[in-house]
Amino acid sequence: MMWSTSRIAAIAMTLTFVSGFLAMAGGTRCVRASKKDCPPALDFISKTIDGADKSLCDYSGNVVLIVNVASKCGYTPQYKGLEELNEKYRDRGLRVLGFPSNDFGGQEPGSEAEIKEFCSSKFGVKFDMFSKVVVKGDGKAPLYAFLTSGGGDAALAGDVKWNFQKYLIDRNGKLVGVFSSKVDPMSPELTAAIEKLL
């Protein structure tokens, strides 16, 4: 079947529009990644602190600790402990992921560039950091909607209570633990739970 030049041009324009629309839709933070064999807990695409799309599926096979962080919180010194966890267990398969959030007391007002500079200069953070997300209420990021639902385990379900709440995911991509802000990253409670999974 022969198509006219005008028809081909019309189809090309339609495809361009659709691909552009999809690109804009995919630019939102923490959308579904839907990679083959990606566990539900990691089946999301998030923006890194530098603004690039990052599939959390890339962390499959690792133990993952997801933390909502803030720069002006009483728990902010936990950045140091999170980096200590990263340094101690990274070679054994732990991945610490920091998600800044301004949801509690407006304690993360800075831009991504300011957050990155603060974390690296004050605490030497080398673990992966992401762009700011909403972790509660309207506009909650899909990743956090999944985590606060308990990831299929009603016993783990519940709202994020404050900055530096921690979600522990095992190597199979299953949410297995939730730790409150009060639990220090290097506490025996958290390190024992991590070591059990490594």
Residue, then its C-alpha position, 0 to 999 in steps of 0.5 A: m500500500m502506498w501512502s502519500t507524503s502528506r499522510i506520512a507527514a501527518i503520522a510523523m507529527t502525531l507520533t512526535f506529539v505523543s512521544g513528547f506527551l509521554a516524555m513530559a509524563g515520564g518527567t514526574r518524580c517517582v513514576r512506575a518503571s515497569k521493567k521486566d523482573c523488577p520487584p514492586a518495591l523498586d518499580f519506580i523511576s525517580k529524579t536524582i539530585d542532579g535531575a536525571d531519571k533513575s530507575l530504582c530497578d537498578y538496585s535490584g539484588n541489593v539490600v536497599l534503605i530508603v530514607n526521607v531526609a531534611s537539612k534543617c531537622g533535629y535528626t539531620p546529623q543522621y546523615k553522618g550515620l547514613e554515610e557510615l552505613n554506606e561505607k561499612y556495608r556498600d561492598r556487601g550489597l547495601r544501597v542507601l537512598g536519600f529522598p529530601s522532603n519538605d513535608f515536615g516543618g518546612q525543614e528542607p526548603g533548599s533547592e536540589a543544588e543547595i541540598k547536594e552541597f550541604c550533604s557533601s560539604k557537611f557530612g561527606v555524603k556519597f550515597d545516592m541522593f534524589s530530588k525532593v519528593v512529597v511523602k505524605g498527603d496530596g501529591k504523595a510520590p508513588l514510591y511513598a504511596f507504596l511504602t506507606s501501604g506496607g508493600g503488601d504487608a499490613a503490619l508495615a503500613g502507616d504514614v511517614k511520621w517525620n524526617f529520617q523515617k527508614y524503609l528496609i528492602d531485602r535483596n528480593g525487593k520486599l519491604v521488610g522493615v520500617f524504622s522511625s526517625k528516632v532509630d539512629p542509622m548505626s544503632p544495633e537495631l538497624t545494623a542487625a536488621i541490615e546484616k541479617l539481609l546481606 
